[in-house]
């Protein structure tokens, strides 16, 4: 049976080959530059419904991209379509027929690939937990995408996102059901939000850090909680 770890490892392998072929040796990873260096045509299409789509024209992947004012969204859209085009080599490495994937499975594969393309495992350190420092290094990835990448590590971790003071997303990597928020986590989020800063809370069996990712018209706080879990 093919596990999630198998899929992630296969994506990492194909990502490494793709970066090597594109001559990219350090972050940040520019998905548009990868397409250019692989000689995949990019067509800008303001009229299309989604941010990006891919078609094979004359046997070559061609990217149709809608202009996007947020660079990270554009990078994600292009990276996702590169993931779609890379489904075949990933499945080949796993001994699976790509054309037998369900639409949901193919979408999940493209998401996993895009995340690992913008945040390659070989460069995403096992000990770097400063969200702002990681954002400076991996500039093409959003703060939230970087935070979700923490869940791929072995350390029991919870990632929480607040938008305008409301909890919008919360996931963990150690249980089927993510634990409810602790009072110290809420205190940490409130301090980061109120002071527009980085806040930190510790307790005997855990630690929470919150980053205020604020911009005009939008207030977001991202929390990283690490816990001892038996």
C-alpha positions in Angstrom: 0.0 0.0 0.0 1.3 3.4 -1.0 1.5 5.7 2.1 1.5 9.5 2.3 5.2 9.3 3.1 5.8 7.5 -0.2 3.9 10.2 -2.1 5.9 12.9 -0.4 9.2 11.2 -1.0 8.3 10.7 -4.7 7.4 14.4 -5.0 10.6 15.4 -3.4 12.6 13.3 -5.8 10.9 14.8 -8.9 11.2 18.3 -7.5 14.9 17.8 -7.0 15.3 16.7 -10.6 13.2 19.6 -11.8 15.2 22.2 -9.9 18.4 20.7 -11.2 17.2 20.8 -14.8 16.2 24.5 -14.3 19.5 25.3 -12.7 18.0 26.5 -9.4 20.4 25.8 -6.6 19.0 27.9 -3.7 15.8 29.6 -2.6 13.7 31.4 -3.4 12.1 29.2 -6.0 10.5 31.1 -8.9 8.0 28.8 -10.5 7.7 31.1 -13.6 11.5 31.0 -14.0 11.3 27.2 -13.9 8.8 27.2 -16.7 11.0 29.6 -18.7 14.1 27.5 -18.3 12.3 24.3 -19.2 11.1 26.1 -22.3 7.4 25.7 -21.3 5.5 28.6 -23.0 3.6 30.9 -20.6 0.4 32.5 -22.0 -1.1 35.4 -20.0 -4.9 35.2 -20.2 -7.0 37.7 -18.2 -10.2 36.1 -19.3 -9.8 32.6 -17.9 -11.8 31.5 -14.9 -9.0 30.2 -12.7 -5.5 31.6 -11.9 -3.7 29.0 -14.1 -4.3 26.0 -16.2 -2.0 23.7 -18.3 -2.4 22.2 -21.7 0.0 20.2 -23.9 0.5 21.9 -27.2 2.7 20.2 -29.8 3.8 17.7 -27.1 5.0 20.5 -24.7 3.3 21.7 -21.5 1.9 25.2 -22.0 0.9 27.3 -19.1 -2.1 29.7 -19.3 -1.9 32.2 -16.5 -4.2 34.9 -15.3 -2.3 38.0 -14.0 -2.4 38.3 -10.2 -1.5 41.3 -8.1 -0.3 39.1 -5.2 3.0 37.5 -6.2 2.6 34.5 -3.9 -0.8 33.6 -5.4 0.7 33.7 -8.8 3.7 31.5 -7.7 1.3 29.0 -6.1 -0.9 28.8 -9.2 2.0 28.2 -11.5 3.7 25.7 -9.1 0.4 23.8 -8.9 0.2 23.5 -12.7 3.8 22.3 -12.8 2.6 19.7 -10.2 -0.1 18.7 -12.6 2.4 18.2 -15.4 4.7 16.3 -13.0 2.1 13.7 -12.0 3.4 11.2 -14.6 7.0 11.0 -13.3 5.8 11.0 -9.7 3.5 8.1 -10.4 6.1 6.3 -12.4 8.5 6.4 -9.5 5.8 4.8 -7.3 4.9 2.2 -9.9 1.4 3.7 -10.3 -0.4 4.6 -13.6 -1.0 8.3 -13.5 -4.1 8.0 -15.7 -5.8 5.9 -13.0 -5.7 8.6 -10.4 -9.0 10.0 -9.3 -9.5 13.8 -9.8 -9.3 14.3 -6.1 -6.0 12.3 -5.9 -4.5 14.3 -8.8 -5.5 17.5 -7.1 -3.9 16.4 -3.8 -0.8 15.3 -5.7 -0.5 18.7 -7.4 -0.9 20.5 -4.1 1.8 18.4 -2.4 4.1 18.9 -5.4 3.6 22.7 -5.5 4.3 23.0 -1.7 7.5 21.1 -2.1 8.5 23.0 -5.2 8.2 26.4 -3.5 9.6 25.0 -0.2 12.0 22.1 -1.2 12.6 19.6 1.6 16.3 19.7 1.1 16.3 23.5 1.9 13.5 23.7 4.4 15.6 23.2 7.6 14.4 20.9 10.4 15.2 23.5 13.1 14.2 26.9 11.6 11.0 27.9 13.3 11.0 31.7 12.7 8.2 32.4 10.3 9.5 35.8 9.3 13.0 34.5 8.7 11.6 31.7 6.6 9.5 34.1 4.6 12.6 36.2 3.9 14.4 33.1 2.6 11.4 31.6 0.7 10.0 34.8 -0.6 7.8 33.2 -3.3 5.8 31.2 -0.7 3.1 32.7 1.4 3.4 32.9 5.2 0.6 30.4 5.5 2.1 27.9 3.1 5.3 28.0 5.0 3.5 27.4 8.3 1.6 24.3 6.9 5.0 23.0 5.9 5.9 22.7 9.6 3.4 19.9 9.8 5.6 17.7 7.6 8.2 17.5 10.5 8.2 14.7 13.1 7.8 17.1 16.0 4.2 17.2 17.3 3.0 20.5 15.9 -0.3 22.5 15.6 -0.6 25.3 13.1 -3.5 27.8 13.6 -4.6 30.7 11.5 -6.7 33.7 12.7 -8.2 36.2 10.3 -9.6 39.4 11.8 -9.5 37.9 15.2 -11.5 34.8 14.2 -10.1 31.2 14.1 -10.3 30.1 10.4 -7.9 27.1 10.1 -6.2 24.8 12.6 -4.4 21.5 11.8 -2.0 19.2 13.6 0.4 16.3 12.5 -0.1 13.9 15.4 -3.8 13.2 15.8 -6.9 12.5 13.6 -8.7 15.3 15.4 -6.8 18.6 16.1 -7.0 19.5 19.9 -9.1 22.4 21.0 -7.2 25.7 21.6 -5.7 26.3 25.0 -6.1 29.6 26.8 -2.4 30.3 26.4 -2.7 29.9 22.7 -5.5 32.4 22.6 -3.5 34.8 24.8 -0.6 34.5 22.4 -2.7 35.2 19.4 -4.3 38.2 21.1 -1.0 39.7 22.0 0.4 39.3 18.5 -2.8 40.9 17.1 -3.0 43.8 19.5 0.7 44.8 19.4 1.3 43.7 15.8 4.3 41.7 16.9 5.6 38.2 17.6 4.3 36.8 20.8 5.3 33.7 22.7 3.9 31.5 25.5 5.4 28.5 27.2 4.0 25.9 29.7 5.4 22.7 31.1 4.4 20.6 28.1 4.3 23.0 25.2 5.1 26.3 23.5 3.2 28.6 21.3 4.5 31.4 19.0 2.3 33.8 17.1 3.2 36.1 14.3 1.1 39.1 13.2 1.0 39.0 9.4 -0.9 42.3 9.0 -1.3 44.4 5.9 -3.8 47.2 4.9 -7.3 45.8 5.1 -6.3 42.4 6.4 -5.2 41.1 9.8 -3.9 37.6 10.1 -2.1 35.8 12.9 -0.4 32.5 12.4 0.4 30.3 15.4 2.9 27.5 15.8 2.3 25.3 18.8 4.6 22.4 19.8 3.5 19.9 22.4 4.6 16.7 24.1 2.3 14.0 22.8 2.4 10.3 23.8 
